[in-house]
Amino acid sequence: MKHTKKVWPKFFQAILDGKKTYELRLADWECREGDILLLREWDPATEMYSGREIEKHVTYVGKTRDFSFWSQEDIEKYGYQIIGFK
């Protein structure tokens, strides 16, 4: 399945440069390994697409509802961080 999503310019450029190798998204849609993300650069200041886009293949999906190793208190105190790696 192919999913089209907006990406703000600074994040889009980091993906294009190969520095950002992950996406953090609200899990309000179903994404699975093997799907394709069509990422379209979107400028929130102008509320317009730039015309630049890139396709990425989904290799892993982790959902926070599946995580049970932190207490709710710690989550509220520290929040989450997403760590990309190669």
PDB file of N, CA, C and O in Angstrom:
ATOM      1  N   MET A   1       0.841  -1.174   0.000  1.00  0.00           N
ATOM      2  CA  MET A   1       0.000   0.000   0.000  1.00  0.00           C
ATOM      3  C   MET A   1       0.889   1.242   0.000  1.00  0.00           C
ATOM      4  O   MET A   1       1.967   1.238   0.595  1.00  0.00           O
ATOM      5  N   LYS A   2       0.444   2.286  -0.657  1.00  0.00           N
ATOM      6  CA  LYS A   2       1.170   3.552  -0.702  1.00  0.00           C
ATOM      7  C   LYS A   2       0.413   4.583   0.132  1.00  0.00           C
ATOM      8  O   LYS A   2      -0.805   4.721   0.018  1.00  0.00           O
ATOM      9  N   HIS A   3       1.159   5.304   0.973  1.00  0.00           N
ATOM     10  CA  HIS A   3       0.597   6.341   1.824  1.00  0.00           C
ATOM     11  C   HIS A   3       1.260   7.666   1.466  1.00  0.00           C
ATOM     12  O   HIS A   3       2.485   7.742   1.381  1.00  0.00           O
ATOM     13  N   THR A   4       0.469   8.698   1.258  1.00  0.00           N
ATOM     14  CA  THR A   4       0.995  10.027   0.956  1.00  0.00           C
ATOM     15  C   THR A   4       0.902  10.890   2.201  1.00  0.00           C
ATOM     16  O   THR A   4      -0.163  11.013   2.805  1.00  0.00           O
ATOM     17  N   LYS A   5       2.041  11.494   2.586  1.00  0.00           N
ATOM     18  CA  LYS A   5       2.092  12.308   3.799  1.00  0.00           C
ATOM     19  C   LYS A   5       2.843  13.607   3.537  1.00  0.00           C
ATOM     20  O   LYS A   5       3.763  13.657   2.720  1.00  0.00           O
ATOM     21  N   LYS A   6       2.432  14.660   4.246  1.00  0.00           N
ATOM     22  CA  LYS A   6       3.122  15.945   4.199  1.00  0.00           C
ATOM     23  C   LYS A   6       4.354  15.884   5.091  1.00  0.00           C
ATOM     24  O   LYS A   6       4.349  15.222   6.128  1.00  0.00           O
ATOM     25  N   VAL A   7       5.409  16.582   4.679  1.00  0.00           N
ATOM     26  CA  VAL A   7       6.625  16.703   5.484  1.00  0.00           C
ATOM     27  C   VAL A   7       7.103  18.149   5.393  1.00  0.00           C
ATOM     28  O   VAL A   7       7.227  18.697   4.297  1.00  0.00           O
ATOM     29  N   TRP A   8       7.368  18.760   6.530  1.00  0.00           N
ATOM     30  CA  TRP A   8       7.847  20.141   6.558  1.00  0.00           C
ATOM     31  C   TRP A   8       9.239  20.225   5.938  1.00  0.00           C
ATOM     32  O   TRP A   8       9.990  19.251   5.977  1.00  0.00           O
ATOM     33  N   PRO A   9       9.594  21.382   5.364  1.00  0.00           N
ATOM     34  CA  PRO A   9      10.844  21.527   4.611  1.00  0.00           C
ATOM     35  C   PRO A   9      12.115  21.062   5.326  1.00  0.00           C
ATOM     36  O   PRO A   9      12.918  20.352   4.720  1.00  0.00           O
ATOM     37  N   LYS A  10      12.325  21.433   6.586  1.00  0.00           N
ATOM     38  CA  LYS A  10      13.580  21.047   7.241  1.00  0.00           C
ATOM     39  C   LYS A  10      13.674  19.539   7.431  1.00  0.00           C
ATOM     40  O   LYS A  10      14.768  18.978   7.372  1.00  0.00           O
ATOM     41  N   PHE A  11      12.549  18.878   7.657  1.00  0.00           N
ATOM     42  CA  PHE A  11      12.553  17.426   7.809  1.00  0.00           C
ATOM     43  C   PHE A  11      12.687  16.742   6.450  1.00  0.00           C
ATOM     44  O   PHE A  11      13.364  15.722   6.322  1.00  0.00           O
ATOM     45  N   PHE A  12      12.035  17.314   5.440  1.00  0.00           N
ATOM     46  CA  PHE A  12      12.142  16.765   4.091  1.00  0.00           C
ATOM     47  C   PHE A  12      13.590  16.788   3.626  1.00  0.00           C
ATOM     48  O   PHE A  12      14.089  15.799   3.089  1.00  0.00           O
ATOM     49  N   GLN A  13      14.272  17.923   3.833  1.00  0.00           N
ATOM     50  CA  GLN A  13      15.664  18.048   3.402  1.00  0.00           C
ATOM     51  C   GLN A  13      16.555  17.046   4.139  1.00  0.00           C
ATOM     52  O   GLN A  13      17.461  16.465   3.540  1.00  0.00           O
ATOM     53  N   ALA A  14      16.302  16.840   5.433  1.00  0.00           N
ATOM     54  CA  ALA A  14      17.095  15.874   6.201  1.00  0.00           C
ATOM     55  C   ALA A  14      16.885  14.455   5.671  1.00  0.00           C
ATOM     56  O   ALA A  14      17.821  13.656   5.653  1.00  0.00           O
ATOM     57  N   ILE A  15      15.671  14.142   5.242  1.00  0.00           N
ATOM     58  CA  ILE A  15      15.394  12.831   4.631  1.00  0.00           C
ATOM     59  C   ILE A  15      16.129  12.727   3.298  1.00  0.00           C
ATOM     60  O   ILE A  15      16.775  11.719   3.009  1.00  0.00           O
ATOM     61  N   LEU A  16      16.023  13.775   2.499  1.00  0.00           N
ATOM     62  CA  LEU A  16      16.676  13.806   1.194  1.00  0.00           C
ATOM     63  C   LEU A  16      18.189  13.655   1.333  1.00  0.00           C
ATOM     64  O   LEU A  16      18.822  12.973   0.527  1.00  0.00           O
ATOM     65  N   ASP A  17      18.768  14.286   2.349  1.00  0.00           N
ATOM     66  CA  ASP A  17      20.215  14.212   2.592  1.00  0.00           C
ATOM     67  C   ASP A  17      20.646  12.870   3.187  1.00  0.00           C
ATOM     68  O   ASP A  17      21.841  12.591   3.276  1.00  0.00           O
ATOM     69  N   GLY A  18      19.681  12.038   3.595  1.00  0.00           N
ATOM     70  CA  GLY A  18      19.996  10.736   4.173  1.00  0.00           C
ATOM     71  C   GLY A  18      20.293  10.779   5.660  1.00  0.00           C
ATOM     72  O   GLY A  18      20.681   9.762   6.236  1.00  0.00           O
ATOM     73  N   LYS A  19      20.120  11.936   6.298  1.00  0.00           N
ATOM     74  CA  LYS A  19      20.387  12.069   7.731  1.00  0.00           C
ATOM     75  C   LYS A  19      19.204  11.598   8.579  1.00  0.00           C
ATOM     76  O   LYS A  19      19.402  11.062   9.669  1.00  0.00           O
ATOM     77  N   LYS A  20      17.989  11.792   8.094  1.00  0.00           N
ATOM     78  CA  LYS A  20      16.780  11.394   8.825  1.00  0.00           C
ATOM     79  C   LYS A  20      16.254  10.119   8.190  1.00  0.00           C
ATOM     80  O   LYS A  20      15.784  10.126   7.053  1.00  0.00           O
ATOM     81  N   THR A  21      16.337   9.027   8.932  1.00  0.00           N
ATOM     82  CA  THR A  21      15.959   7.713   8.394  1.00  0.00           C
ATOM     83  C   THR A  21      14.789   7.109   9.167  1.00  0.00           C
ATOM     84  O   THR A  21      14.725   5.895   9.358  1.00  0.00           O
ATOM     85  N   TYR A  22      13.869   7.956   9.608  1.00  0.00           N
ATOM     86  CA  TYR A  22      12.708   7.515  10.377  1.00  0.00           C
ATOM     87  C   TYR A  22      11.597   8.543  10.200  1.00  0.00           C
ATOM     88  O   TYR A  22      11.840   9.637   9.691  1.00  0.00           O
ATOM     89  N   GLU A  23      10.408   8.208  10.608  1.00  0.00           N
ATOM     90  CA  GLU A  23       9.291   9.139  10.681  1.00  0.00           C
ATOM     91  C   GLU A  23       8.604   8.928  12.017  1.00  0.00           C
ATOM     92  O   GLU A  23       8.437   7.789  12.453  1.00  0.00           O
ATOM     93  N   LEU A  24       8.211   9.986  12.660  1.00  0.00           N
ATOM     94  CA  LEU A  24       7.401   9.942  13.868  1.00  0.00           C
ATOM     95  C   LEU A  24       6.030  10.464  13.480  1.00  0.00           C
ATOM     96  O   LEU A  24       5.888  11.625  13.097  1.00  0.00           O
ATOM     97  N   ARG A  25       5.027   9.617  13.577  1.00  0.00           N
ATOM     98  CA  ARG A  25       3.675   9.975  13.151  1.00  0.00           C
ATOM     99  C   ARG A  25       2.658   9.508  14.171  1.00  0.00           C
ATOM    100  O   ARG A  25       2.868   8.509  14.859  1.00  0.00           O
ATOM    101  N   LEU A  26       1.563  10.227  14.266  1.00  0.00           N
ATOM    102  CA  LEU A  26       0.428   9.771  15.050  1.00  0.00           C
ATOM    103  C   LEU A  26      -0.092   8.492  14.411  1.00  0.00           C
ATOM    104  O   LEU A  26      -0.219   8.411  13.189  1.00  0.00           O
ATOM    105  N   ALA A  27      -0.391   7.499  15.230  1.00  0.00           N
ATOM    106  CA  ALA A  27      -0.816   6.197  14.697  1.00  0.00           C
ATOM    107  C   ALA A  27      -2.322   6.182  14.409  1.00  0.00           C
ATOM    108  O   ALA A  27      -3.035   5.278  14.844  1.00  0.00           O
ATOM    109  N   ASP A  28      -2.794   7.186  13.674  1.00  0.00           N
ATOM    110  CA  ASP A  28      -4.216   7.267  13.326  1.00  0.00           C
ATOM    111  C   ASP A  28      -4.490   6.697  11.935  1.00  0.00           C
ATOM    112  O   ASP A  28      -5.551   6.934  11.357  1.00  0.00           O
ATOM    113  N   TRP A  29      -3.531   5.949  11.407  1.00  0.00           N
ATOM    114  CA  TRP A  29      -3.677   5.259  10.120  1.00  0.00           C
ATOM    115  C   TRP A  29      -2.804   4.011  10.177  1.00  0.00           C
ATOM    116  O   TRP A  29      -1.859   3.945  10.963  1.00  0.00           O
ATOM    117  N   GLU A  30      -3.112   3.050   9.366  1.00  0.00           N
ATOM    118  CA  GLU A  30      -2.425   1.754   9.402  1.00  0.00           C
ATOM    119  C   GLU A  30      -1.251   1.749   8.436  1.00  0.00           C
ATOM    120  O   GLU A  30      -1.426   1.934   7.232  1.00  0.00           O
ATOM    121  N   CYS A  31      -0.065   1.538   8.964  1.00  0.00           N
ATOM    122  CA  CYS A  31       1.145   1.454   8.165  1.00  0.00           C
ATOM    123  C   CYS A  31       1.830   0.137   8.504  1.00  0.00           C
ATOM    124  O   CYS A  31       1.947  -0.226   9.675  1.00  0.00           O
ATOM    125  N   ARG A  32       2.278  -0.573   7.482  1.00  0.00           N
ATOM    126  CA  ARG A  32       2.892  -1.886   7.705  1.00  0.00           C
ATOM    127  C   ARG A  32       4.223  -1.977   6.983  1.00  0.00           C
ATOM    128  O   ARG A  32       4.479  -1.248   6.025  1.00  0.00           O
ATOM    129  N   GLU A  33       5.071  -2.888   7.462  1.00  0.00           N
ATOM    130  CA  GLU A  33       6.321  -3.174   6.769  1.00  0.00           C
ATOM    131  C   GLU A  33       6.006  -3.558   5.329  1.00  0.00           C
ATOM    132  O   GLU A  33       5.068  -4.312   5.068  1.00  0.00           O
ATOM    133  N   GLY A  34       6.792  -3.036   4.404  1.00  0.00           N
ATOM    134  CA  GLY A  34       6.563  -3.303   2.988  1.00  0.00           C
ATOM    135  C   GLY A  34       5.764  -2.214   2.292  1.00  0.00           C
ATOM    136  O   GLY A  34       5.773  -2.138   1.063  1.00  0.00           O
ATOM    137  N   ASP A  35       5.068  -1.365   3.056  1.00  0.00           N
ATOM    138  CA  ASP A  35       4.326  -0.249   2.457  1.00  0.00           C
ATOM    139  C   ASP A  35       5.305   0.783   1.905  1.00  0.00           C
ATOM    140  O   ASP A  35       6.507   0.725   2.165  1.00  0.00           O
ATOM    141  N   ILE A  36       4.772   1.712   1.151  1.00  0.00           N
ATOM    142  CA  ILE A  36       5.571   2.809   0.598  1.00  0.00           C
ATOM    143  C   ILE A  36       5.026   4.121   1.137  1.00  0.00           C
ATOM    144  O   ILE A  36       3.817   4.354   1.136  1.00  0.00           O
ATOM    145  N   LEU A  37       5.944   4.988   1.604  1.00  0.00           N
ATOM    146  CA  LEU A  37       5.568   6.340   2.001  1.00  0.00           C
ATOM    147  C   LEU A  37       5.936   7.288   0.866  1.00  0.00           C
ATOM    148  O   LEU A  37       7.096   7.357   0.461  1.00  0.00           O
ATOM    149  N   LEU A  38       4.964   8.004   0.364  1.00  0.00           N
ATOM    150  CA  LEU A  38       5.214   9.088  -0.575  1.00  0.00           C
ATOM    151  C   LEU A  38       5.216  10.351   0.273  1.00  0.00           C
ATOM    152  O   LEU A  38       4.167  10.802   0.733  1.00  0.00           O
ATOM    153  N   LEU A  39       6.401  10.918   0.476  1.00  0.00           N
ATOM    154  CA  LEU A  39       6.558  12.088   1.323  1.00  0.00           C
ATOM    155  C   LEU A  39       6.637  13.325   0.440  1.00  0.00           C
ATOM    156  O   LEU A  39       7.510  13.441  -0.421  1.00  0.00           O
ATOM    157  N   ARG A  40       5.702  14.250   0.672  1.00  0.00           N
ATOM    158  CA  ARG A  40       5.616  15.477  -0.136  1.00  0.00           C
ATOM    159  C   ARG A  40       5.977  16.675   0.731  1.00  0.00           C
ATOM    160  O   ARG A  40       5.414  16.869   1.809  1.00  0.00           O
ATOM    161  N   GLU A  41       6.921  17.473   0.250  1.00  0.00           N
ATOM    162  CA  GLU A  41       7.347  18.647   1.021  1.00  0.00           C
ATOM    163  C   GLU A  41       6.203  19.656   1.098  1.00  0.00           C
ATOM    164  O   GLU A  41       5.635  20.043   0.077  1.00  0.00           O
ATOM    165  N   TRP A  42       5.874  20.075   2.314  1.00  0.00           N
ATOM    166  CA  TRP A  42       4.766  20.983   2.588  1.00  0.00           C
ATOM    167  C   TRP A  42       5.283  22.129   3.447  1.00  0.00           C
ATOM    168  O   TRP A  42       5.903  21.896   4.485  1.00  0.00           O
ATOM    169  N   ASP A  43       5.036  23.345   3.030  1.00  0.00           N
ATOM    170  CA  ASP A  43       5.453  24.513   3.798  1.00  0.00           C
ATOM    171  C   ASP A  43       4.266  25.006   4.629  1.00  0.00           C
ATOM    172  O   ASP A  43       3.294  25.509   4.066  1.00  0.00           O
ATOM    173  N   PRO A  44       4.328  24.869   5.962  1.00  0.00           N
ATOM    174  CA  PRO A  44       3.200  25.296   6.789  1.00  0.00           C
ATOM    175  C   PRO A  44       2.987  26.809   6.776  1.00  0.00           C
ATOM    176  O   PRO A  44       1.879  27.274   7.045  1.00  0.00           O
ATOM    177  N   ALA A  45       4.029  27.585   6.469  1.00  0.00           N
ATOM    178  CA  ALA A  45       3.893  29.044   6.420  1.00  0.00           C
ATOM    179  C   ALA A  45       3.034  29.483   5.236  1.00  0.00           C
ATOM    180  O   ALA A  45       2.209  30.388   5.362  1.00  0.00           O
ATOM    181  N   THR A  46       3.230  28.840   4.092  1.00  0.00           N
ATOM    182  CA  THR A  46       2.473  29.201   2.882  1.00  0.00           C
ATOM    183  C   THR A  46       1.278  28.278   2.660  1.00  0.00           C
ATOM    184  O   THR A  46       0.402  28.556   1.841  1.00  0.00           O
ATOM    185  N   GLU A  47       1.261  27.172   3.407  1.00  0.00           N
ATOM    186  CA  GLU A  47       0.225  26.135   3.241  1.00  0.00           C
ATOM    187  C   GLU A  47       0.173  25.637   1.796  1.00  0.00           C
ATOM    188  O   GLU A  47      -0.893  25.477   1.201  1.00  0.00           O
ATOM    189  N   MET A  48       1.377  25.398   1.256  1.00  0.00           N
ATOM    190  CA  MET A  48       1.478  24.903  -0.113  1.00  0.00           C
ATOM    191  C   MET A  48       2.549  23.828  -0.202  1.00  0.00           C
ATOM    192  O   MET A  48       3.494  23.797   0.586  1.00  0.00           O
ATOM    193  N   TYR A  49       2.374  22.937  -1.192  1.00  0.00           N
ATOM    194  CA  TYR A  49       3.399  21.958  -1.513  1.00  0.00           C
ATOM    195  C   TYR A  49       4.468  22.622  -2.374  1.00  0.00           C
ATOM    196  O   TYR A  49       4.167  23.494  -3.189  1.00  0.00           O
ATOM    197  N   SER A  50       5.722  22.201  -2.187  1.00  0.00           N
ATOM    198  CA  SER A  50       6.822  22.755  -2.976  1.00  0.00           C
ATOM    199  C   SER A  50       6.942  22.081  -4.339  1.00  0.00           C
ATOM    200  O   SER A  50       7.508  22.648  -5.274  1.00  0.00           O
ATOM    201  N   GLY A  51       6.408  20.873  -4.441  1.00  0.00           N
ATOM    202  CA  GLY A  51       6.558  20.082  -5.663  1.00  0.00           C
ATOM    203  C   GLY A  51       7.601  18.980  -5.501  1.00  0.00           C
ATOM    204  O   GLY A  51       7.674  18.060  -6.315  1.00  0.00           O
ATOM    205  N   ARG A  52       8.415  19.081  -4.430  1.00  0.00           N
ATOM    206  CA  ARG A  52       9.414  18.032  -4.187  1.00  0.00           C
ATOM    207  C   ARG A  52       8.747  16.884  -3.436  1.00  0.00           C
ATOM    208  O   ARG A  52       7.955  17.103  -2.519  1.00  0.00           O
ATOM    209  N   GLU A  53       9.075  15.674  -3.832  1.00  0.00           N
ATOM    210  CA  GLU A  53       8.562  14.487  -3.151  1.00  0.00           C
ATOM    211  C   GLU A  53       9.580  13.360  -3.251  1.00  0.00           C
ATOM    212  O   GLU A  53      10.449  13.352  -4.123  1.00  0.00           O
ATOM    213  N   ILE A  54       9.446  12.415  -2.338  1.00  0.00           N
ATOM    214  CA  ILE A  54      10.357  11.276  -2.298  1.00  0.00           C
ATOM    215  C   ILE A  54       9.584  10.062  -1.799  1.00  0.00           C
ATOM    216  O   ILE A  54       8.728  10.183  -0.922  1.00  0.00           O
ATOM    217  N   GLU A  55       9.882   8.901  -2.352  1.00  0.00           N
ATOM    218  CA  GLU A  55       9.265   7.651  -1.898  1.00  0.00           C
ATOM    219  C   GLU A  55      10.256   6.884  -1.035  1.00  0.00           C
ATOM    220  O   GLU A  55      11.442   6.796  -1.356  1.00  0.00           O
ATOM    221  N   LYS A  56       9.751   6.327   0.069  1.00  0.00           N
ATOM    222  CA  LYS A  56      10.558   5.507   0.964  1.00  0.00           C
ATOM    223  C   LYS A  56       9.808   4.217   1.257  1.00  0.00           C
ATOM    224  O   LYS A  56       8.589   4.222   1.434  1.00  0.00           O
ATOM    225  N   HIS A  57      10.544   3.117   1.307  1.00  0.00           N
ATOM    226  CA  HIS A  57       9.960   1.826   1.637  1.00  0.00           C
ATOM    227  C   HIS A  57       9.987   1.645   3.156  1.00  0.00           C
ATOM    228  O   HIS A  57      11.009   1.890   3.798  1.00  0.00           O
ATOM    229  N   VAL A  58       8.874   1.221   3.716  1.00  0.00           N
ATOM    230  CA  VAL A  58       8.759   1.022   5.158  1.00  0.00           C
ATOM    231  C   VAL A  58       9.422  -0.306   5.515  1.00  0.00           C
ATOM    232  O   VAL A  58       9.053  -1.354   4.986  1.00  0.00           O
ATOM    233  N   THR A  59      10.405  -0.253   6.419  1.00  0.00           N
ATOM    234  CA  THR A  59      11.114  -1.463   6.830  1.00  0.00           C
ATOM    235  C   THR A  59      10.760  -1.890   8.251  1.00  0.00           C
ATOM    236  O   THR A  59      10.988  -3.040   8.625  1.00  0.00           O
ATOM    237  N   TYR A  60      10.208  -0.978   9.043  1.00  0.00           N
ATOM    238  CA  TYR A  60       9.860  -1.305  10.432  1.00  0.00           C
ATOM    239  C   TYR A  60       8.820  -0.316  10.928  1.00  0.00           C
ATOM    240  O   TYR A  60       8.906   0.877  10.636  1.00  0.00           O
ATOM    241  N   VAL A  61       7.836  -0.804  11.677  1.00  0.00           N
ATOM    242  CA  VAL A  61       6.830   0.050  12.306  1.00  0.00           C
ATOM    243  C   VAL A  61       6.743  -0.350  13.773  1.00  0.00           C
ATOM    244  O   VAL A  61       6.416  -1.495  14.082  1.00  0.00           O
ATOM    245  N   GLY A  62       7.028   0.569  14.669  1.00  0.00           N
ATOM    246  CA  GLY A  62       6.878   0.343  16.102  1.00  0.00           C
ATOM    247  C   GLY A  62       5.822   1.297  16.623  1.00  0.00           C
ATOM    248  O   GLY A  62       5.874   2.494  16.340  1.00  0.00           O
ATOM    249  N   LYS A  63       4.874   0.788  17.372  1.00  0.00           N
ATOM    250  CA  LYS A  63       3.798   1.623  17.912  1.00  0.00           C
ATOM    251  C   LYS A  63       3.927   1.676  19.428  1.00  0.00           C
ATOM    252  O   LYS A  63       4.185   0.664  20.080  1.00  0.00           O
ATOM    253  N   THR A  64       3.746   2.865  19.973  1.00  0.00           N
ATOM    254  CA  THR A  64       3.950   3.045  21.407  1.00  0.00           C
ATOM    255  C   THR A  64       2.941   2.285  22.253  1.00  0.00           C
ATOM    256  O   THR A  64       3.229   1.996  23.415  1.00  0.00           O
ATOM    257  N   ARG A  65       1.799   1.959  21.735  1.00  0.00           N
ATOM    258  CA  ARG A  65       0.848   1.148  22.509  1.00  0.00           C
ATOM    259  C   ARG A  65       1.399  -0.243  22.778  1.00  0.00           C
ATOM    260  O   ARG A  65       0.954  -0.932  23.696  1.00  0.00           O
ATOM    261  N   ASP A  66       2.373  -0.652  21.968  1.00  0.00           N
ATOM    262  CA  ASP A  66       3.002  -1.961  22.147  1.00  0.00           C
ATOM    263  C   ASP A  66       4.095  -1.929  23.216  1.00  0.00           C
ATOM    264  O   ASP A  66       4.582  -2.979  23.635  1.00  0.00           O
ATOM    265  N   PHE A  67       4.483  -0.723  23.662  1.00  0.00           N
ATOM    266  CA  PHE A  67       5.556  -0.598  24.650  1.00  0.00           C
ATOM    267  C   PHE A  67       4.963  -0.606  26.056  1.00  0.00           C
ATOM    268  O   PHE A  67       4.017   0.127  26.344  1.00  0.00           O
ATOM    269  N   SER A  68       5.524  -1.438  26.925  1.00  0.00           N
ATOM    270  CA  SER A  68       5.017  -1.477  28.305  1.00  0.00           C
ATOM    271  C   SER A  68       6.150  -1.429  29.318  1.00  0.00           C
ATOM    272  O   SER A  68       5.956  -1.799  30.476  1.00  0.00           O
ATOM    273  N   PHE A  69       7.334  -0.979  28.902  1.00  0.00           N
ATOM    274  CA  PHE A  69       8.455  -1.024  29.818  1.00  0.00           C
ATOM    275  C   PHE A  69       8.709   0.274  30.570  1.00  0.00           C
ATOM    276  O   PHE A  69       9.670   0.335  31.336  1.00  0.00           O
ATOM    277  N   TRP A  70       7.908   1.304  30.396  1.00  0.00           N
ATOM    278  CA  TRP A  70       8.057   2.532  31.164  1.00  0.00           C
ATOM    279  C   TRP A  70       6.762   2.831  31.899  1.00  0.00           C
ATOM    280  O   TRP A  70       5.673   2.510  31.423  1.00  0.00           O
ATOM    281  N   SER A  71       6.893   3.443  33.054  1.00  0.00           N
ATOM    282  CA  SER A  71       5.698   3.836  33.807  1.00  0.00           C
ATOM    283  C   SER A  71       5.096   5.082  33.164  1.00  0.00           C
ATOM    284  O   SER A  71       5.801   5.849  32.509  1.00  0.00           O
ATOM    285  N   GLN A  72       3.800   5.281  33.351  1.00  0.00           N
ATOM    286  CA  GLN A  72       3.130   6.464  32.821  1.00  0.00           C
ATOM    287  C   GLN A  72       3.753   7.729  33.428  1.00  0.00           C
ATOM    288  O   GLN A  72       3.863   8.758  32.760  1.00  0.00           O
ATOM    289  N   GLU A  73       4.151   7.640  34.680  1.00  0.00           N
ATOM    290  CA  GLU A  73       4.789   8.777  35.346  1.00  0.00           C
ATOM    291  C   GLU A  73       6.087   9.181  34.634  1.00  0.00           C
ATOM    292  O   GLU A  73       6.325  10.366  34.398  1.00  0.00           O
ATOM    293  N   ASP A  74       6.922   8.194  34.293  1.00  0.00           N
ATOM    294  CA  ASP A  74       8.168   8.490  33.582  1.00  0.00           C
ATOM    295  C   ASP A  74       7.905   9.039  32.180  1.00  0.00           C
ATOM    296  O   ASP A  74       8.614   9.935  31.722  1.00  0.00           O
ATOM    297  N   ILE A  75       6.900   8.511  31.504  1.00  0.00           N
ATOM    298  CA  ILE A  75       6.558   8.992  30.169  1.00  0.00           C
ATOM    299  C   ILE A  75       6.146  10.461  30.237  1.00  0.00           C
ATOM    300  O   ILE A  75       6.576  11.270  29.415  1.00  0.00           O
ATOM    301  N   GLU A  76       5.317  10.801  31.213  1.00  0.00           N
ATOM    302  CA  GLU A  76       4.867  12.191  31.354  1.00  0.00           C
ATOM    303  C   GLU A  76       6.026  13.106  31.754  1.00  0.00           C
ATOM    304  O   GLU A  76       6.069  14.263  31.335  1.00  0.00           O
ATOM    305  N   LYS A  77       6.957  12.608  32.552  1.00  0.00           N
ATOM    306  CA  LYS A  77       8.095  13.405  33.010  1.00  0.00           C
ATOM    307  C   LYS A  77       9.124  13.635  31.900  1.00  0.00           C
ATOM    308  O   LYS A  77       9.605  14.754  31.721  1.00  0.00           O
ATOM    309  N   TYR A  78       9.463  12.577  31.155  1.00  0.00           N
ATOM    310  CA  TYR A  78      10.543  12.644  30.179  1.00  0.00           C
ATOM    311  C   TYR A  78      10.087  12.669  28.725  1.00  0.00           C
ATOM    312  O   TYR A  78      10.807  13.191  27.874  1.00  0.00           O
ATOM    313  N   GLY A  79       8.924  12.127  28.417  1.00  0.00           N
ATOM    314  CA  GLY A  79       8.478  11.995  27.036  1.00  0.00           C
ATOM    315  C   GLY A  79       9.260  10.903  26.323  1.00  0.00           C
ATOM    316  O   GLY A  79       9.962  10.113  26.954  1.00  0.00           O
ATOM    317  N   TYR A  80       9.132  10.869  25.011  1.00  0.00           N
ATOM    318  CA  TYR A  80       9.833   9.892  24.189  1.00  0.00           C
ATOM    319  C   TYR A  80      10.910  10.581  23.382  1.00  0.00           C
ATOM    320  O   TYR A  80      10.827  11.784  23.133  1.00  0.00           O
ATOM    321  N   GLN A  81      11.899   9.850  22.979  1.00  0.00           N
ATOM    322  CA  GLN A  81      12.822  10.307  21.948  1.00  0.00           C
ATOM    323  C   GLN A  81      12.918   9.193  20.910  1.00  0.00           C
ATOM    324  O   GLN A  81      12.895   8.009  21.245  1.00  0.00           O
ATOM    325  N   ILE A  82      13.024   9.582  19.681  1.00  0.00           N
ATOM    326  CA  ILE A  82      13.166   8.632  18.596  1.00  0.00           C
ATOM    327  C   ILE A  82      14.627   8.678  18.172  1.00  0.00           C
ATOM    328  O   ILE A  82      15.182   9.757  17.966  1.00  0.00           O
ATOM    329  N   ILE A  83      15.247   7.518  18.041  1.00  0.00           N
ATOM    330  CA  ILE A  83      16.658   7.452  17.719  1.00  0.00           C
ATOM    331  C   ILE A  83      16.815   6.728  16.382  1.00  0.00           C
ATOM    332  O   ILE A  83      16.418   5.570  16.251  1.00  0.00           O
ATOM    333  N   GLY A  84      17.380   7.391  15.415  1.00  0.00           N
ATOM    334  CA  GLY A  84      17.653   6.763  14.131  1.00  0.00           C
ATOM    335  C   GLY A  84      19.050   6.172  14.121  1.00  0.00           C
ATOM    336  O   GLY A  84      19.952   6.684  14.784  1.00  0.00           O
ATOM    337  N   PHE A  85      19.227   5.106  13.379  1.00  0.00           N
ATOM    338  CA  PHE A  85      20.540   4.488  13.278  1.00  0.00           C
ATOM    339  C   PHE A  85      20.679   3.778  11.957  1.00  0.00           C
ATOM    340  O   PHE A  85      19.692   3.517  11.269  1.00  0.00           O
ATOM    341  N   LYS A  86      21.946   3.456  11.596  1.00  0.00           N
ATOM    342  CA  LYS A  86      22.231   2.731  10.355  1.00  0.00           C
ATOM    343  C   LYS A  86      22.875   1.420  10.692  1.00  0.00           C
ATOM    344  O   LYS A  86      23.201   0.643   9.794  1.00  0.00           O
TER     345      LYS A  86
END
